[in-house]
Amino acid sequence: MNSKPAITGDALRASVEETAGRLAGRPRPAVATLRSEPEISFEFFPPATTGDEHFRATLEALDPLGADFMSVTYGAGGSSQERTLAALQAINSRCQTPAMGHLTCIGASRDSVLEVVDSYAAAGINRILALRGDPPAGTTEFAAHADGFDGAVDLVAAIAGRGDFDLSVAAYPEKHPQARSAAADLDHLKRKLDAGARRAITQFFFEPDTFLSFRDRAAAAGISAPIIPGILPVMNLPRTLAMARQCGTAVPAWLGQLFQGLDDAPQIRQLVAATVTAELCTRLQDQGVHQFHFYTLNRPELTWSICHILGLRAAGSGNVAANLNQRIPAA
């Protein structure tokens, strides 16, 4: 028997009305700018093995959508360094979309981190997402390597001084879990941008007002660089909840209620997830947001579906859709 509480609707209705009221009070952009084709980018994690067929198929499915870049994550302490570089080289060789390499500095010396920067440059990769990195499991505080960088600001400045790199940094609409306050977190973001980064990409969130409020506060703090919202489609609710706890992202009650009872219905989950995520993006578009960074988790079918709903098309999209449809589990 399902022991989860039934949906009463009262709390959900109150939350929706409150959020709608805040959104309604915001100035709306000119009608001509609404729902235009968005600019997109994708994030992947490096496959476990070189030449991974699933990763190759993922790139082939999403590359025709014309993203601004495809980024590849970098394991803590450089644990995935070789696999990350191999994935980036696969993007460069197979795709028209430019590659962006993630880079963390935690637990590593300055020289070893800068060696990775040089390896990226040698591979033709000049886009880097510069990150401090998460502390090792079992610890909550950042401790700089004895011969390492003090943090992301120091890392950005060093990379910017090493060559002509297009640098991005992370931003946290709901505050970094280790930040003293939201104001301190915004100040840190500004220092990263001032050190040489051109844009910020945010942690994922689920309510449009979360991002819009953050964008407003960033502008008030003197930040003028582009801030791209990070979008995480819900492919697996328990996994999403675990990720949200780790990074301090609030999960609204309605999200869990939408996926209630769908554990054994993957195709319906995909439909619900695509609809919810596309709605988040279109509500942001209505407020002038035109760039989205998708955390794909190397699952192209859901991300592709969302981009299709948002109006993005590519030559041969019918064949791609048919191939992706076959990859959705039947049960």
TORDREN-960324 format. One line per field, with one value per residue (C-alpha): x, y, z negated. Coordinates in pm, 1 decimal. Layout:
c1 [X;...]
c2 [Y;...]
c3 [Z;...]
REM end
This chain:
c1 [0.0;126.6;193.8;270.3;25.5;-246.2;-227.2;-449.6;-382.4;-406.0;-33.8;46.6;-212.9;-83.5;275.2;177.8;-27.4;254.5;510.6;272.2;218.4;589.9;634.2;337.8;497.3;808.4;841.2;772.4;1000.2;879.4;648.8;892.9;1150.2;918.1;962.6;1235.3;1462.2;1688.9;2065.0;2160.3;2457.6;2502.2;2699.6;2822.4;3031.6;3321.5;3237.1;3406.1;3588.4;3735.0;3524.1;3205.3;2925.4;2657.2;2862.0;2922.1;2548.8;2474.1;2702.1;2552.1;2199.7;2261.2;2526.5;2281.1;2085.2;2353.7;2455.2;2698.6;2922.0;2933.3;3108.9;3262.6;3297.1;3623.1;3645.6;3748.7;4124.9;4160.8;4035.5;3881.6;4150.0;4240.8;3878.6;3771.7;4037.3;3941.9;3575.2;3666.0;3876.7;3581.1;3362.5;3625.5;3662.5;3295.5;3097.0;3046.4;2971.9;3274.2;3400.0;3440.8;3651.3;3573.0;3870.6;3891.8;4183.8;4101.0;4359.5;4608.1;4920.3;4930.1;5174.2;4957.4;4645.5;4823.0;4953.4;4589.3;4526.5;4817.4;4685.4;4348.0;4516.6;4724.7;4403.8;4246.7;4017.6;4014.5;3684.7;3719.2;3472.3;3697.8;3583.8;3726.8;3583.3;3404.1;3588.5;3666.4;3393.4;3360.1;3471.6;3273.5;3539.2;3774.2;4142.9;4383.4;4667.3;4999.2;5124.7;4783.0;4533.1;4344.7;4017.1;3827.4;3920.5;4290.5;4238.4;4052.8;4320.7;4597.2;4426.3;4338.0;4703.1;4821.2;4657.6;4351.4;4093.3;3716.8;3645.5;3320.2;3250.9;2978.2;2698.0;2452.7;2099.9;2032.4;2381.1;2677.8;2638.7;2965.3;2910.0;2866.7;2570.5;2396.6;2566.8;2909.8;2838.7;2745.9;3061.7;3263.5;3091.2;3175.2;3540.3;3555.0;3411.4;3640.3;3936.8;3873.4;3561.7;3314.5;2999.0;2852.9;2653.2;2421.9;2351.2;2019.1;1691.0;1322.5;1129.6;1168.4;1159.6;1467.9;1672.9;1495.9;1546.2;1913.3;1950.4;1798.6;2029.4;2332.6;2247.3;2203.3;2548.2;2703.1;2733.0;2674.5;2823.3;2578.3;2438.3;2315.0;2059.7;2156.7;1864.1;1841.9;1565.4;1437.1;1524.4;1538.2;1368.0;1567.4;1892.7;1773.3;1678.7;2022.5;2194.1;1973.3;2063.4;2431.6;2426.1;2159.8;1890.3;1533.5;1294.9;930.1;666.5;485.7;786.7;772.7;395.8;418.4;641.3;451.0;359.9;576.7;867.8;773.6;653.4;968.1;792.6;539.9;824.4;996.0;678.6;625.0;991.5;1001.7;681.8;791.2;1137.6;1009.5;756.7;1039.3;1233.3;937.9;849.8;1209.4;1189.5;886.1;1113.9;1381.9;1603.6;1732.1;2019.5;1994.4;2263.0;2130.8;2274.7;2217.7;2356.9;2453.9;2086.8;2017.2;1655.3;1505.2;1723.4;1651.5;1276.7;1289.1;1482.8;1224.9;944.3;1137.2;1135.9;1485.6;1506.9;1788.2;1821.4;1731.7;1554.5;1293.5;1555.9;1716.2;1380.2;1311.6;1651.8;1616.6;1266.8;1408.1;1635.4;1354.2;1302.0;968.9;936.8]
c2 [0.0;348.5;525.0;862.7;1139.7;1227.9;1555.8;1805.9;2086.2;2365.1;2405.3;2358.3;2615.2;2868.4;2821.4;2857.0;3170.5;3329.0;3260.0;3376.8;3700.9;3770.9;3693.7;3911.3;4206.6;4193.5;4414.0;4213.5;4241.0;4357.9;4110.5;4072.2;3912.2;3654.0;3284.0;3336.9;3042.9;3013.6;2974.9;2646.6;2451.5;2100.3;1940.4;1580.1;1368.7;1174.4;815.1;536.1;410.5;570.4;514.5;464.4;402.5;562.2;882.1;891.9;853.4;1124.9;1368.5;1280.9;1339.3;1678.3;1832.2;1924.4;2145.5;2413.6;2463.1;2736.2;2473.6;2124.5;2098.2;1795.1;1762.9;1707.3;1466.5;1575.6;1612.9;1542.9;1185.7;1191.6;1404.6;1165.3;1069.0;1434.5;1522.7;1222.8;1326.7;1682.1;1552.6;1339.2;1651.3;1838.9;1558.4;1460.5;1778.3;2124.7;2242.8;2384.1;2196.3;2341.6;2166.2;2185.2;2233.3;2214.4;2310.9;2144.6;1894.3;1980.5;2192.2;2501.3;2336.0;2026.7;2235.0;2457.8;2148.7;2056.5;2407.3;2358.1;2016.2;2173.6;2441.9;2182.1;1995.5;2310.7;2374.6;2737.1;2731.2;2641.8;2632.2;2718.8;2572.7;2540.0;2190.3;2013.5;1905.6;1532.9;1305.1;1330.4;1694.4;2014.1;2286.2;2379.3;2346.0;2474.9;2249.9;2358.5;2450.7;2511.3;2784.5;2967.3;2914.8;2988.9;3359.5;3273.1;2997.6;3224.0;3492.8;3239.4;3089.8;3433.7;3531.9;3218.3;3267.3;3363.2;3149.8;3192.9;3141.8;3065.8;3024.9;2881.6;3075.7;2970.3;3118.2;2968.4;3040.1;2807.0;2565.5;2686.6;3060.5;3276.0;3457.1;3527.9;3867.9;3715.1;3458.3;3732.1;3922.9;3608.8;3567.6;3926.0;3872.6;3563.6;3760.5;4054.2;3814.2;3731.1;3514.2;3615.9;3448.7;3247.5;2924.5;2856.2;2553.0;2391.9;2509.3;2428.5;2754.9;3037.2;3299.8;3143.0;3240.4;3568.8;3691.3;3593.9;3775.6;4087.4;4070.9;4014.7;4321.3;4527.0;4409.5;4548.5;4222.2;4278.9;3960.0;3703.8;3458.3;3139.5;2931.6;2569.3;2337.1;1982.1;1764.5;1517.2;1177.1;996.1;1159.9;993.8;1082.3;1438.4;1473.3;1348.4;1597.7;1878.8;1797.9;1801.7;2143.1;2310.7;2335.3;2367.1;2105.4;2222.5;1981.9;1977.4;1818.9;1502.7;1491.3;1503.5;1194.6;1005.5;655.6;669.5;454.8;177.1;401.3;544.4;666.2;866.1;999.1;1122.4;1296.1;1464.0;1563.9;1715.0;1911.2;2044.3;2145.7;2309.2;2504.3;2626.7;2743.8;2917.2;3102.5;3223.6;3321.0;3532.9;3731.6;3787.2;3485.4;3344.7;3113.2;2772.2;2526.8;2170.2;1916.0;1615.1;1338.3;1182.7;1108.6;1283.7;1179.3;1397.6;1700.8;1670.9;1653.5;1969.5;2155.6;2040.8;2181.4;2510.2;2533.2;2415.9;2214.5;2057.3;1884.2;1517.5;1572.5;1311.8;1037.6;1154.0;1148.2;793.6;673.6;843.4;706.1;354.8;432.2;508.0;199.5;29.4;-53.6]
c3 [0.0;80.2;-250.1;-97.5;-191.9;52.7;238.3;62.8;306.6;45.7;-20.5;346.0;452.1;198.6;318.2;683.7;615.2;416.8;690.3;962.9;773.5;756.4;1125.0;1221.1;1048.8;1263.5;1572.6;1885.3;2189.3;2527.7;2697.6;2986.7;2754.2;2600.3;2674.0;2932.5;3003.4;2698.4;2682.2;2520.4;2391.0;2256.7;1974.9;1976.2;1744.7;1898.7;1992.2;1802.5;2110.7;2419.4;2728.5;2527.5;2778.9;2562.2;2529.3;2903.1;2968.2;2712.6;2893.3;3230.9;3100.6;2939.7;3165.1;3446.9;3205.9;3241.7;2878.7;2782.5;2620.5;2470.0;2134.8;1964.0;1586.5;1401.0;1108.6;760.2;734.3;1105.1;1067.9;1417.6;1580.8;1861.8;1929.2;1930.5;2186.4;2400.4;2393.0;2489.9;2777.9;2889.2;2897.9;3098.0;3350.4;3389.4;3331.9;3473.2;3118.1;2931.0;2624.7;2274.7;2012.7;1642.4;1412.4;1032.8;813.2;481.8;361.6;637.1;670.5;888.4;1127.2;1177.3;1238.0;1488.3;1665.1;1728.5;1862.2;2102.4;2207.8;2284.7;2494.5;2680.4;2763.6;2905.9;2608.8;2496.8;2305.9;1938.3;1650.7;1356.3;1023.4;675.6;638.9;355.5;38.6;7.7;-123.8;-500.1;-516.7;-480.8;-472.0;-189.1;-266.5;-3.0;109.7;-40.5;307.2;457.6;534.1;261.4;445.5;764.5;776.7;765.3;1023.5;1267.8;1243.6;1310.7;1616.7;1753.5;1728.1;1905.5;2244.0;2443.9;2262.4;2255.0;1884.7;1705.6;1334.8;1114.1;945.3;675.5;679.1;334.5;195.3;193.7;-99.9;-252.5;-198.3;-509.2;-359.6;-29.4;-16.0;-70.9;199.1;447.5;360.1;428.6;765.9;856.9;768.1;990.2;1280.9;1216.6;1216.7;1581.4;1625.5;1895.2;1764.9;1479.9;1497.5;1207.5;996.8;1084.9;930.5;973.4;933.4;1189.3;917.2;759.2;1060.6;1129.3;772.5;792.7;1124.3;967.9;666.2;888.7;1096.5;779.3;667.3;984.6;1179.6;1550.4;1698.1;1838.2;1583.4;1749.4;1559.6;1507.4;1586.9;1451.9;1600.7;1340.9;1480.6;1148.7;851.5;569.7;744.2;799.7;432.8;327.9;558.3;426.7;65.0;150.3;316.5;102.3;368.9;239.1;375.7;386.1;259.8;591.1;764.4;557.7;592.6;972.1;980.8;712.0;829.5;1144.9;1026.1;1268.7;1551.6;1717.4;2030.0;1828.0;1610.7;1927.2;2041.2;1703.9;1675.9;2023.9;1962.1;1621.9;1743.2;2060.6;1850.4;1625.7;1930.1;2097.5;1776.8;1763.2;2129.0;2048.6;1818.8;2081.6;2015.4;2344.9;2245.6;2079.7;1971.2;1950.8;1709.5;1934.9;1708.8;2044.2;2119.3;2451.5;2508.2;2234.8;2306.2;2678.4;2608.6;2398.0;2666.1;2921.7;2706.8;2685.8;3064.0;3152.6;3473.7;3672.6;4009.0;3978.4;3648.0;3734.4;3755.8;3432.7;3256.4;3375.0;3254.8;2917.6;2869.0;2886.0;2592.3;2348.2;2129.6;2176.4;1808.4]
REM end
